[in-house]
Amino acid sequence: MRPPLPRPSSPFLVLPLLVPLPSPPPPLVRQGTPIDPELLEFAKKQNRGKGGGRGLIFSQDRGRYIKPMLPRGKVTRLAVDATMRAAAPYQKPRRGRAPDDNTRKVFIENSDVRIKRMARKAGSLIIFVCDASGSMALNRMNAAKGAAMSLLTEAYQSRDKICIIPFQGDFAEVLLPPTRSIAMARRRLETMPCGGGSPLAHALNVAVRTGLNAQKSGDVGKVVVVCISDGRANVPLAYAMEGALPAEEREKPDRKELKEEVLKTASSLRGLQGFNLVMLDTENKFVSTGMAKEIADAAGGKYHYIPKASESAIASVASGALADIKAQ
């Protein structure tokens, strides 16, 4: 017969000593990103605030009435049907509490009030970021202008807007702000700046700011940044800021630092909701550095090699990219 097992001296269960696990490392923070952190924070808030359907913008001011909701703050669009349904079960006790001289037939209280949730189709914004530096600048600008005018003819039905941002010299500027007006585009694009340096990092920053402002207006959902360039930058972002050193006091920028600056700027586009980058490489393959492909990969965008960037080729790529994004 097997002897009985010894009983523990204590009635409590003895557990093995637990060794505390090491605390997880702190989250990595991207350093040196040229894009303004306030813009990235705004984009994160947009990610948390939007959970709607494909290609729709929800609001309380205009659009199609899709469902009622409880009000938050001032009531702007009263949902009469939902308010009446919420108040209907309580009409008998409310009539009983009413004074004898009351002539009201329906009693509505604040807890019954419902407002309308509206939805409307979201338009898209195509931003042409065009390299206006170098000997081929005029050809690229004319091609971008022709593609913009071609897409504007189709923008009325699709609610899409067009924007053109050329970059040359020390900085980039918005030559054509987001618009659906063909007349405005023709007027703004009569004179196009060309020649000088290539501030590509600043151009991407300006495109991000323009796209975020368009999204904040409530009329734009998707933003497609079509960058027409060979990817080479020779003007750092610091030269485009206010208070930059004059040209005679500047040092020659380091190519490696310029490349890292552009790639960091492009990689920041990944975290922006509704942003997509389409890189149109216009560089000759015989002297290609592959920088345009690296920019597209860093931004999670698409790359197209178009050595002869014609009006029809740019318009076809831009409209195709926009159709693919809307189909997602």
Sequence and secondary structure as in RCSB ss.txt:
>XXXX:A:sequence
MRPPLPRPSSPFLVLPLLVPLPSPPPPLVRQGTPIDPELLEFAKKQNRGKGGGRGLIFSQDRGRYIKPMLPRGKV
TRLAVDATMRAAAPYQKPRRGRAPDDNTRKVFIENSDVRIKRMARKAGSLIIFVCDASGSMALNRMNAAKGAAMS
LLTEAYQSRDKICIIPFQGDFAEVLLPPTRSIAMARRRLETMPCGGGSPLAHALNVAVRTGLNAQKSGDVGKVVV
VCISDGRANVPLAYAMEGALPAEEREKPDRKELKEEVLKTASSLRGLQGFNLVMLDTENKFVSTGMAKEIADAAG
GKYHYIPKASESAIASVASGALADIKAQ
>XXXX:A:secstr
        SSSS                   S  S HHHHHHHHHHHHH    TTEEEESSSSEEEEEE   SS 
 SB HHHHHHHHGGGHHHHHHHS TT   S    GGG  EEEEEEE EEEEEEEEE  STTHHHHHHHHHHHHHH
HHTTHHHHT EEEEEEEETTEE  SEEEE  HHHHHHHTSS    S   HHHHHHHHHHHHHHHHHTTSEEEEEE
EEEE S   S GGGGSTT   GGG     HHHHHHHHHHHHHGGGGSTTEEEEEEE   GGG  SHHHHHHHHHT
 EEEE SS  HHHHHHHHHHHHHHHHH 
